[in-house]
Amino acid sequence: MSTLEPSSEEVPTPKISFNVSVRLTTSLLRNALEDAATVSDHIVFDVSADKLALRASGDVGNVIIEVEKGSDEL
């Protein structure tokens, strides 16, 4: 007999507001996700006025992909 019962409570959707917008090519995103997958299951998008940085870190190492504003991919 199972002693654990699944929770029937609904988890509220977090309300997160973003104050930036970035347009990037699908190839950049695909390559960044593939690179990040080698070290982690998570990726962080860090956006500033002049560049986009995609970062992932794990036990195996770190991946940082930086793209400057004005690049063909951004």
N, C-alpha and C positions, 0 to 999 in steps of 0.2 A: 504494500500500500504506500502510495506516495505521500510524503509529509510536506512537500513543497507545492504550493498552489500559485499559479501565475496571478500577478496583480491585474485587477480589472480597472484600475484607475487610468484615466487618460492623462498623458503627460502633456502639459501645455507647450505650444510652439514658442520658442524664444523670440522676442522682439528685438531684432538687431538692425540698426540703421547704418548704412554705408554712406560716406561722404566723398567717395571717389568713383570714377568710371574709367575703365580701360578697355580698349579694343585691341585684340591681338589675333594673330593668325592661328588657325587650327593646328598647323604643323608645329608652331612654337609650343602650344599647349600640350599637344600629344607627346612631343619629345621631352618636355619638362616632366610630364607625369610618368613617362617611362623611366627617365633618369631617377626621379624621386622614388619610384617603386623599388629600386635596388637597395635602398637604405631604410625606407620607412613606409608606413601606410598613410601618412599624413603629409600635407604640403601647406606651406604658409605663403600667402600672397602679400608682399610688402610693397606698397605703392607710395612714391613720393612725387614731387613736382617734375623731376627730371629722369626718373627711371622706375622700372618694375623689377623687383627681385622675387624669385620663387625659391623658397628654402625648404629643405627637408633634412632631418637628422635622425639617426638611429644608432644602435649599438655598433653597426658596421662602419659608419662614417657619416659624412655630411655632404649635401649637394646644394650648391648655390648657383642659380642661373640669373644673371643680371642683363637686362635689356635697356639701353638708353633711349630716351625720348628722341623721336626723329628716325628711329631705325625702321627698316622696311617691315619688320615683324610686329611693330608696335604702333 
